[in-house]
Amino acid sequence: MNPNLHNLFTIAQKPQRRIIGLMSGTSLDGLDVALCRFEGSGPATHVQVERFATVPYPEAVKAEIRRVFAKSTIDFEHLCLLNPWIALLHADIVLDCLRAWKIAPQDVDCIASHGQTVFHAPKSQHGKPNFPNATLQIGDGDHVAVRTGILTISDFRQKHVAAGGEGAPLAVYGDYLLFSKAREDRILLNMGGIANFTFLPGSLDAGAMFSTDVGPGNTLLDAFTQLYFPDKSYDAEGAIAAQGQVHEPLLRALLDHPFYAAAFPKTTGPELFSRDYVVQAQQRSNSVSLSPADLLATLVEFSAAGIVASIRRCFPTSDAPLTIYASGGGMHNPVLMKTLHLQLPDCRFLTTHDLGINPDAKEAVLFAVLANETLAGSNAPLGSSRPGIPAVSMGKISFAQ
C-alpha cells in the first residue's frame, strides 16, 4: 500500500485523533488555532480542546488580503501569489503554536485548514442563471502539509457546493454533533463578520435542524470603524456606538433588501454588505452627514435586526423559551448583546462556554470536527431533508510527503 494511504488508514482507525482546527474569518483579524483531541465520530463524537490561541494578523497581512477580498476587480497575479503565501503564513503560525505548547508536529494527526475566504458568490447573490453557486478560500493545503509535515484537510466548502449547497454556513454539522441535547431546543448563534445560527431541535431529529446566515454581524461595524478611526481595527466594547443614536430612516433603508425576505437557509457575505451598500442606503435616506457614533449605533441596530427578524420568522411561537448560545466577536460587543436581550426578552442567552467550548475557539473546533468526520465518519445523512444542506464528507486531503 502507498505509505501515505497507509498513514491515512492508520489515523482513521485510531481510538483518539489529535486535530488542529484553523479558522480565519471575514473580519480578517487573525488566525484561530485550536488543538483538539477526538474520540469517536458522528453522534458519538467527543472533543477536548487541549490548547487554543488567536494569532492576530499584522496590518501588512490584512492589507495584502484586502487587495482581493470581496472585490469584483482584482490583480489576478496577486491572488495567485496569495494562495501559497497565506498557506505558508498559516503553517508557520501552527509551528509557532506547537513550539510554544511544547508539542511535536509528529504528535498531531491532522490539520483542518479553512483557509481565507476571498469571495462568496451563491446564485442568489450573483444572479447569473448559467453559473452555479461558488465560493473561494485561499491558503493551499499542500503548502500547509509540506511546511508543517502534518496531513492537512482543506477547502471544505467546495464539496458542500458540489453537493447542492451554497458552501455556507457549515457550522450546522459540528453544532449538531457536539451540542445537541434531548428535550432542549437550542440556537447556536455565531456573530462573526457575517451572523449565522444553527437550530438544534430537542427531538434530536437531524432532518429538523438547519443553519442559515442572517445578515451582517461585525463586518460593517469593523469597516466603518477602520474608515473613521484608522488606528482602530474594531469598535472595542462598542464604546463608539454607545455614544450614538440610531437613525431610523437609515435603518429602514439598510433592511430594504431582498436578502431579508429570501427563504431559509441562505448565505451572504461582505460582497453584498459592503461600505458601498451602506453609502447607497445613506443616500436614499438623506443620512450622509451622520456622525461616526450615530452611524455605528445604527449599524449595531442593523446587525441585531437581521438576527432578531430571522429568529422570530423561524420560531414565531414556542412552548418553552429558546436558549441561545452565543459565540463570535459580536458576543464581546455589549451594545449588540444588550439590543438582542431587549428585542428577544423571551429567550435565554448563554455562551458556548456553558457547553464546554470557548466561544472564541468554536469555529476552529467545528472545522476540526469536519476533518474528523472526513477521516473517521460514516457519512450518515445529516439534515439532508432540508434543501441546501447536503450530507457530505468535506475537505481535500493533502499528504505531507
N, C-alpha and C positions, 0 to 999 in steps of 0.2 A: 504494500500500500504506500502511496505517496506520503512522506513524513508529515507534510502539512495537514493532510486529511486525517492521518492517524492522530495527530495532536488535537485536531478539532473533535474527533470522535471521543478522545480521552476526556477532554474538557466537558463535553456534553454528558458523559457518564458519571462525572464526579458527584459525590453527595453534597459537596459545597463548591461554590464558584465565587471567586473574587472578581468583581467587575467595576471598573471606573466609569461612571457616567459623566459626560461633558455636555454642558449647555451654555450657549451664548445666544441671547435673545435679541429682539429687535431694538431694545434700548441701547445696545452696544456698550454697556457699562463694563463688561469683563467676562471672564470665563468661570463658570461654576464647575468645581471638580469634586465629585462625591465617590469615595471608595466604599463599595457596598459588598457585603457577604451574603450570598443567596443560598437558600436551601429550597429544593422543590421547584415547581413551576405551576402555571395555571392557577386555579383557586387555592392550591396548596402552597403558593409562594410565601416564603418568609424572608424578609430582608433586614439586615442590621447595617446601619450606616456607621462604618468604622471611623472615617475621617471625612471632613468637609472643609473646603476653602473656596472663597471667591477671590480671584486674582484680577484686579482692575486692569483694564486696557489703558496704556499711556495715551495721551491725546494724539500723538503721532499715528498710532494704530487706528484710532477712531477716524481720524481724517482720511486715511487711506481707504477704509471701508466705505465711508460716506461718499466717496467719489463714484461708487457704483450702486450704493444702497437705494433701492426703491426708485431708481431713475430710469426713464424710458430711453434716454440718450446717454451713452457711456463710451469710454475708450475701451474697446474690446481687448487690446493688448494688456491693459491694466487688469481687467477681470481675469484674463488667462494667468497673469503673474500672481494675482492674489490667491488663486486656488491652492497652489503648493505653499505659498508664503504663510497663509493662515494656518494651514495644516502643521507646518513646522513650528510656528508660534505655539499652537496648542500642544504639540508634542513636547516641546521644551518646558512648558508650564507643568505638564504631567510629570516629567522627570524631576523638575524642581520640587514639586509637592512630595514625590516619593522620597527624595533625599531628605527633605525636612521631616517627614514622617518615619524615616529610617526603615523603609520598606524597599526591598529589591524589586526591580521590574519583573524578574522571573517568578516572583511570588504573586503576580497579578495574572489572571487568566485571560482577561479581555478588556478592551476599551470600547465603550459605546459613545461614539462621537456624533453629535448632532450636526456639527458644522455651524457656519454663519449664514443665516438666511440673507439673501441679497434681493430677491424678488419673489412675490407670491401672486399668482395670476389664475384664480379659478375662473371658469367660464362666466359665472355670474358677474364677475368684475370686468374681465377683458371684453366680453360681448361679441366675440368673433365666432360665428357659428361653425366655421370649418376647422376650428382648433380646439383641442381638449383642455381640461384643467392642467395647470402647470405650476411648479414651484421650483426654486433653485437655491440650494445651500452649497457653499464652497468650503474648502478645507479637506482636500483629498485624503481618503482613508489609507491609501497605500503609503503616502508620506508619513502619516501618523504611525502606522505599523512599523515601517522600516526604521524610523528615527528612534522609537521607544523600544523596539524589539518585542512588542506585545501585539498579539492578534487583535485586530480592530474591526468593528462593525460600524458602518456609517451609512449616510444617505438614506435614512429611514423613510422619508416622506414619499420617495418615488414609488415604492411598492403600493402604498395607500392610494396614490393617484392612479396607478396602473389597474388597480382592482376596483376602480369606480368611485373613490373618494376624492376629496379636494386637497389631500395632503395635510390637513389640519382640521381641528386640533387632534393631536394624538394622545393627549393625556387620558382619554377615556379608557384605554387598555390597562395602563398601570393603576389608574384610580380604581377601576373595578376589581382588579386582582388584589390590591393592597388594602383598600379602605372600605369595601362593602361590609355592611353589618345587618344581620337579620332583624327585622321589625323596626328599623330606623331609616327613614328616607333622608338621604344626605345630598347636599350640594357642595361640590369641591370647586370653589371659586378662585381662579388664578388671575391676578391683576398684574400682568407684565406690561410690555409695550401695548399689546392688544389684550383685552379682557376676555376670558372664556370660562365656562363652567361645565362640569360633568354632573349629571344627575345619577345617583346611585339608589335604586329602589330598595326599600326594606324587604321586599319579597325575594330579593336576590335573583330576580328574573333578568338574565342578560339581554333578552330582547327588549326590555323596557328601559334600559339605561341608555343614555346618549350624552354627547358632548357637543358644544357649539361655541363659536365666537359670538360675542355680543356687541362689539364695538371697541373704541379706543380705551385703553387703560391709562398708561403713563406716556404714550408716545407723543401726544400733542403737548402735554404738560412739560415734558422734557425739552421738546423742540423750541417752545416759546420761552422757557426759562433760559436756555442757551442763547437764544436770539437777543433777549433784553439784558441778560446778565452773563456776559461771556466767561466770567470767572466761575460760574456755577454750572454743573452738569445736570442738576435737577433741583427742584424746589424742596429742600430738606425740611422734613416735618410739616410741609405745607405752609411754611411761615409766610410766604408772599401771598398765596391765595387767601390765607386767613385775614389779610388786611383789606381784601377787595369785596365788591358787591357783585352778585350775579346779574348779568344783563339779560333780561328775559327775551327781548326780540332776537338777540344773537343766539340764545339757547334754542329757540324755536327754529331758526334758520339752520343751525347745525344738525338738528334732528330731522330736518326735512330732506331725507334721502331714501331711495327705495330699499337700501340695505335693511332698514329697521322694520319694513313690512314683509321682507322675504321669509320664506318658510325655514324652519329649523330642520336639520343642522345646517350651518352656513359658516363661511370663513371670510376673513378680510385681512387687511394689513395697512402699513404706512403708505403703500402705493395709493390707497384711497384717502385715508385720514392723514393728510399731509398739511404742511403750512399753507399751501395754496388753497386747500379745502376751507380752512378757517378764514383766510383773507376773502375768498369769494362770499362766504356767509356773512362776514362783516360788511361787505359792500352791499349785499341785499338787505341788511338790517340797519344800515346807516350807523355802524358802530366802529368805524375805522380809527376813531380817536380815543378808544378806550385806554385807560391806564394799564400798565402791565399787571397790577394787582387785580383789577376788575376782570381782565381777560383770563388770567389764571383761575380766578374764582369761578368764572363761567365755564371754563374747560373742566374743572373738577366736577361741577354740576352735570356737564355733558357726559363725562365718563360714568358717573353714578346713574344718570337717567337711562343709559343703554343697559346697564346691569339690571336695574330695578324693573324696567319695562319687560325685559326678557324673562326674568323670573316670574313676574306677575302673569305674563302671557302663557308661560308653560304650566304654571301652577296657580290658576285663578282661585281654587279652593283647596283646602287641605284639612283633613280630620285632626291632624296633630301639627304643631309648629315645625316648620322646616329648620333643620340645623345646617348652617352654612359654615364650612371650614375654609378660611381664607389663607391665601399664600401669594407670593409675588411681591414686587416692590411697592405696589399700591397699598398693601397691608400696613406699610410704615408711614402712610400719609394720614394723619389724624383727621384732616378736613374731609377727605374722601370717606374714611371709615365712619365718621360722625354722620355724614349725609346718608350713607347706606343704613345706618342704625335708625335714623329718623324716618326714612321712607319705607323701611321694611320692619316695622315695630313688632310684627308677629313672628319674626324669625329669630332664631338663637344663633349668635355669632361666636365662633371659636376659631382656632387656627389648627393647622396640621400638626403643631406641637402636641395638641391633645390626642393625636392619633399616632404619636411616636416618631414623626418625621419633621425635622427642621423645615419650616416653611420656605426658607431661602434655598434649601437644597432640593426641594421637591421635584422640580423639573428635571434636574440632572439625574435624580434617582429614577424617575419614570423612564428615562431613556435607557438606563441600566436594566430596568425591568424588560423593556423591549428586546434588548440584546440577550437577556436570559431566556426569553421565550424563543428567540431565533435559535439559540443553542440547544435548549432542552425542552421546549414546549411541544405540545401535541397539535397546535394549530386548530384547536377546537373553536367552533363558531362563537363569536363574541359580539352580541348586539347586531348581528347581520340581518335581522329582520327589519331594521330601520335603514332607509336609503342613505347612502353616503358614509356608512360605517362598515366597510368590508372586513371580514375575518381573514387576516393575512399574517404571515410571518414577514417581518420587515428588516431591511438592512442588507447592505452588501458586505461581504466578508473579504478582508484584506489580510493576507499572511505576512508575517514579519520577515520571512526568508524567501 
